[in-house]
Amino acid sequence: MEREKGFSQWLRRRPRGGGRGAAAAEEAAAERENLLLAAVAAGFPLAEAAFPEGYGCSCDRIGCPTPGRHPVSFAWQTQATTDADRVRRLLRARPPANFVTATGIDHDVLDVPAEAGYQALERLEAEGVEVGPVAESGGGGSLARVLFFTATRGTPEDEDEWWPCELDCHPETMDEHPGLRWHCRGSYVLVPPAELPAGGTVRWLRGPERPLPDPLTLLESLTDACARYADVDGADLGAPAWPLGR
């Protein structure tokens, strides 16, 4: 399948011993670094995140409920950076680390169930709409999501025009909001490439080099696709988390 190609290939590469294995590992590490630096070049501020370790998480929290899906520091919002040299140093100090990108600074993310996301992506591209960078998170199953990276609404002068993502659920707890989520100020998403527990991944479907679209150009197609997804799966999507004027 086409989805198994491109940006996700490094995730399936494993050393097979000897010099050949070491060379393959170095190549995979270099490709991963290049992908993260491409996100930095696109203006996505990155902060170090935990990664899956055995059956758990690399963090020191016993029974971490979201292994590999959260930042390593409570100060992730201030630590998020677009400094390529700093990201290189973080990655080389902890090669398996995942990274999150802080939203609401230079970009937002519209986050929908995977099947709804695939439907919307097909419809939008058939209509000639510029969809911008698009990622898949989860690698399959009911928790899989598709992430549409968009321009941000920033910080309006009127603070009543938006609300932070914490008001509907924390960024990593998708089960609390199975419909469309709008990651804006105070939120984050894992940036590709990243590894998740049980072999899941976060990977680009459309690369970060694409220009960021206005989120409102995608919203109708995404909400329609979510409604169809709810009809098929019988999911109760509740009220969508949209940072619009009230």
N, C-alpha and C positions, 0 to 999 in steps of 0.2 A: 504494500500500500504506500501511497505517496507520503502519508503522514509519518512513516517510519524512516524517511530519508532526511537529508539535509542536516539541520542544526542538532538533531538528536543522536547522530551517529556516534559521537564521542562517548555517550553514556553506555553504549553496548560494547565498547572496546575494553579488553582486559589483557594484561600481560600474559604471555604463554611460556615464559621462561627464557633464560639466556639473554644474549644481546638483543635478539629480535624483540623479546618481550619488553626490555627496558626502553628500546627505541619507540615501541608502540605507546608505552606509558608516557614518555616525554612528548610525543606528538599529540596525544590526547590532552595532556595538561596544557600544552601550548594553544591548542584549539579552544579549550575551555577559557583560558585567559583572554584570548582574542574576542570571544563572544561577550565576556563581561566588560571588556574595554570598549566594545561596540556600543553597549548600553550606556556606558559613561559618556562616550562621544555623542550619543543622542541626547544627553542632558538629563539622564536618569540618576538621581543621587542614590548611592548604594551604601548600605551598612551591613556589617558581618552578621550572619545568622547561623543558627545551629544546624547540625546535619545528622542523619540517622547513624546510629552506632550500635551494631548488633540488632537486638530487638527493641532498643530504646533510643534515647537521644543523647547527643554529645554534651548537653548541659548537665549541671549537677543536681537537677531537680528529680527526686525519686518519683517514678511513675509519671513523668512528663506527659500531659494529655495531648500535646501537639508536637511530637518529635520531628525535628528538622524543619519546622515551619515558623519559627519565631526568631527575633533578633537575639543576640547574645547579651546585649546591654539594655538596661532601661533607658539609657540616654541615646537610643538609636536615632531619634529625630535630629539631635544636634550633631551626631557623628556621621550621618549620611553625607556622602561626598561625591563630587564629580571630578576629583583629583585622580588622574590615572595612576600616578606614581604611588599614591597612598593605597589605592585598591590593589596594585601589584604587591606592595609590601604585606598587606593583610592576607592576600591569597597565598603568597609564598611562606608566610609564617604558619598558616593553617590550610594546607592544600585542599582538604575535603570540604571546607566551609561552604555553605550556601550563602547567598546574599539576598537581602530585601531591598526594594526601592521604595523610598518614602514618597507617598502621593500628596497632592495638594500643594506642591512647591512649583514644579515645572510641568507636571502632568497629572492627570487623573486616570483611573482605571474603571471601566464598566465590566462587571464580573457576573457571568451567567452560567447556569448548568451547561455541561458540555454539549448535549444534543441540541439544545436551543441555540447555543453559540455557533455550531456547525451550520444549522439551518439559516441563521441570520447572516453568517459570512457568505454563504453561497448566494443568498438573495441580494445582498448589498453589492457584491462584485458583479453579479449579473446585471444590475442596474447601473453599473459604472460609478458607484460611490467609492471614494477613497477611504479605505477602512483603517489605514495606519498600521502600526505594529500590533500583532495579535499573538497571544501565547496560549498554550494548553497546560493546565495544571492538574495532576492527579493520575494520568495515564490509564484511565478507565474506571468503570463503576459509577455508583450514584454520587460520589463526592467529586468526580471530575468536573472541572470548570474550564471555561474559555474566557480569557482576559483581553479586553479591547483597550489599548492604551490611547488616550485622547489628550487634547489640550486641557488645561486646568481652568476652573473658574477662579482660581486664586483666592484672594482675601477681599471680598467686597467691602466697600466703605460702610454699607449697612450690614452689620453682623447678623441681623435677623433673616437675611436672605439665604442662609445655609445652616446646616448643622453638621457637627463632626461625626465620623463613622462610628465612634464609640456609642452613640445613642441608639443604634440598632443592634450591633453586636461587635465583638472584638474581631480584628481582621482575620485571625486564623480559624475562627469557629464558624465555618460555612454552614454547618448543620443547623445553626440558629436562624439562618436566613436563606432558604433554598431557592429564592427567586433572584431577581436582579439586585446587585449591590453596586453602589457608586462609591468607590474609594476616593475620598478627597482628603482634606486636611486632617491630620491625626491618624492616618491609616497607612498601610503598607501592603505590598504583595511580594512574593518571591519572584526574583527576576531569573530568567533562563540564563545559563543552564543550571538546574538544581536537581538534587536527588531527594526522593521522599521514601518513607518506609515501604517495605514490601515491593520494592522495585519500581515504584512510581517515579515520575519525572516531571519537571517543568521545562518546556521547550518552546521555541518559537515556531509558530505556523506562518507568520509573516514577520520579517525581520525588523529590528529596531531602527534601521536606517530610514524607514519610511516617515514622511511628515505626519505630525499629529493632527487628526481631524477634530473639528468641533464636536463635542459629545452629542449635541442635539441632532446632528445629521445621522447618528446611528441609533438613537434612542427608540424611535418608532419600530424599527425592524427588530430590535432586541426585545422590546416588550411584547410584540406580537409573537415572536418565537417562544418566549417564556410562557405566554398564554397557551400556545399549542402544546408545549411540553407538559404544562399542568393538566391539560385535558387528557393527554395520553397516559400520563403516569398517575393521575389523580392526586397530584401534589397540591398542598395548600400553600400558595406562595405568599400569602399575606400582603401587606402594603409594602411596595418597593421603597428602598432607601435612596431617595433622590434628593440631592442638595439644591432644590429649587426654591424660589420665593413662595412664601405661604400667605 
